[in-house]
Amino acid sequence: MISLADIEAARDRIDGVAKHTPLDYSHTFTEMTGASVHLKLENHQRTGSFKIRGAMNRITTLSEAEKEAGVVTASAGNHAQGVALAATRAGVDSKVVMPEHAPISKVKATRRYGAETVLYGADYDEAQQRAHEIEDEENRTYVHAFDDEYVMAGQGTIGLEIVDDCPDVETVVVPIGGGGLISGISTAVKEQLSDVRVIGVEAEGASSVATSLQKGSVHELDSVNTIADGIATRRVGDKPFEVIEKYVDEVVTVSDEEIAVTLTYLLERSKTLVEGAGAVALAALLFEKFDFTKDEVIVPALCGGNIDMNQLTTVVMRGLVETGRYLKVRTVLKDQPGALHDLLTIIAEEQANIYAIRHDRTSREIGMNETDVELDLETRGHDHVETLLSALREKGYRVDVLV
């Protein structure tokens, strides 16, 4: 397994390429949780995520012959950008296989950093299979996204920074995909401050580590399904799993809804943009997935900020729905003058704001003298939603909540 010395050596290798990212005390999330919350802003890293650390550490250790032959990897996006930039900085040719539905922003960024991209497969695992084929066909060195000791050590430099910047830390919360990040961080933290807890967080739809720990060995999922594409892996790495068993105190999961709410809170209250995978650590804290005490010093790692703009719109909207800030309803009105006015008057009296109205007389689900109405509404929280729905129903409207 990797050691503290390996991680300290990685810090020297990547110096000048990867940045020492901020550790920001959050008044907002401290007030919300009662803990003392310090956000590790790895979304501010070069390429927008921590992956440049491990990629740079791995590529700097290649032999001259390996550098000449080039590298290949598979990635959903963040590791792709890290490898592309690290390889370009080292003068090494790079080829990256990405899932066919990888966010277009990550594909374009990978190309801008200098890599040739190949789109293949439905998910990371299928892309990885193709990358290994290219490895054999072109004699390239495969740079694994997580199951590699140099990559793990590179990611562990985050743990060194956390201990340096917050020596009184009591709990570190870390996202888990393939396990490279948490294995590095937990080694760096535990080998300096053995009493510090390390909590791992997975998306419910990609919980290979939680399942593996229950079974006592690495278990591969049949499929994954989560908005947190950066940690959507079907299988934890063998090397990281050994470290997780040794150093990680607890592994918990969060739902996509909880991820969406957390991402929305970060945007609205902290003016901080993260991707789905970057929100899971804070989500575990906000939704109390593990026990903690008042004023406990907790560092959630916000591991990436490379979210596709189209996905951002969807996720934020879902976050607004989950917090009672957006409501879509349907009702049926008599098709007569003043009917819509009467409905809108109630909505105005309850101080809901209207985003959109759809008015349809042609639906086969209603009578010939009726009209189907859908409304998109801005609301102020769950209590406001319930008050509005009660007011409408008390006036005799049959209201269906669509979202």
PyMOL commands that set and color helices and strands:
alter all, ss='L'
color gray80, all
select helices_A, chain A and resi 4-14+27-33+42-44+46-48+51-60+64-69+78-90+104-112+124-138+149-165+180-190+204-206+208-215+229-231+238-247+256-270+276-286+309-322+339-349+382-394
alter helices_A, ss='H'
color red, helices_A
select strands_A, chain A and resi 23-25+36-41+71-74+94-98+116-119+141-142+171-175+197-203+250-254+297-302+326-334+353-360+370-378+400-401
alter strands_A, ss='S'
color yellow, strands_A
deselect
rebuild
show_as cartoon
